[in-house]
Amino acid sequence: MIYAVLGATCSGKSEVAEKLSQKYDAIVINFDAFQIYKELEKGTAKPSKEELTSGRYFLYDYVSILEDYSVSRYQNDVRLLLDKYKDRNIILVGGTGLYLKAALFDYKFLKEDPMPENYLSDLTNEELFKKVLNFDQQDALKIGINNRKRLLRAIYIYETHYKSKTDLNENGKDTLLYNVKFIGIELERKTLYERIDKRVDLMFENGLEEEAKYLFSHYDNSLRALQAIGYKEFLQSDDVNEVKKLIKNNTHHYAKRQMTFFKHQFKDVEWKKLDEF
């Protein structure tokens, strides 16, 4: 049986996944887009080192931030695991709804034909972002203004297929391919925001500032992995208190978007309070 644990960041998903793993003797597979990176430690709230080295956890600390890890690659990797462990109980847990959709539903990806050399090289990132925003707001907001490669890809798909990437993925998006029980964690917003703020404070106590400064001094700041909340804010201010405030506010907004996505995209979810587990 596959159990998918949904919920906003900091809602207690990892703790619930560990409880279910013990209860059902299940493996745990990550569907968080940033916990997948090896170098992102302090700001991603991964399970403990003991849990990650237990042999029951998969797709955590999986790739380097230097790799261009995509949703389609995740789909391939997670389905290999779902097939390999099909005779065991499996817990899927994370906060990236699109990863979960790609894993469990008939979600198809386009073959990535090479773009022409110097394609739209005369346009700035802001101009590219505005173009994508005009025909696919959902994808534009997901990509962001700093990921030039993905912005170019979105435009190229639109200009060659006459449909946006989101539109092309609509077919099959509601066709579930596996036997799954969806379990959601729902907290009152005030409680959730308090948990988020405490976690951010703890991340700073555990060395988030030092880790972020090391990463930005050793890697290209435009890497997708470094656009994660908890890291990108260090590029916006030199004031630590301001950075901390930005991270908290951005995480509040992100948590709200997550819950909107989960409730809109996933049906038949058994929503529970954290203390019900």
Buried (B, 14 or more C-beta within 10 A) or exposed (E): EBBBBBBBBBBBBBBBBBBBBEEBEBBBBBBBBBBBBBBBBBBBBBBEEEBBEBEBBBBBBBBEBEBEBBBBBBBEBBBEBBEEBEEEBBBBBBBBBBBBBBBBBEBEBEEEEEBEEEEBEEBEBEEBBBBBBEBBEBBBEBBBBBBBEBBBBBBBBBEEEEBBBBBBBEEEBEEBEBEBEBBBBBBEEEEBBEBBBEBBEEBBEEEBBEBBEEBBEEBEBEBBBBBBBBBBBBBEEEEEEEBBBBBBBBBBEBBBEBBEBBBEBBEEBEBBEBEEB
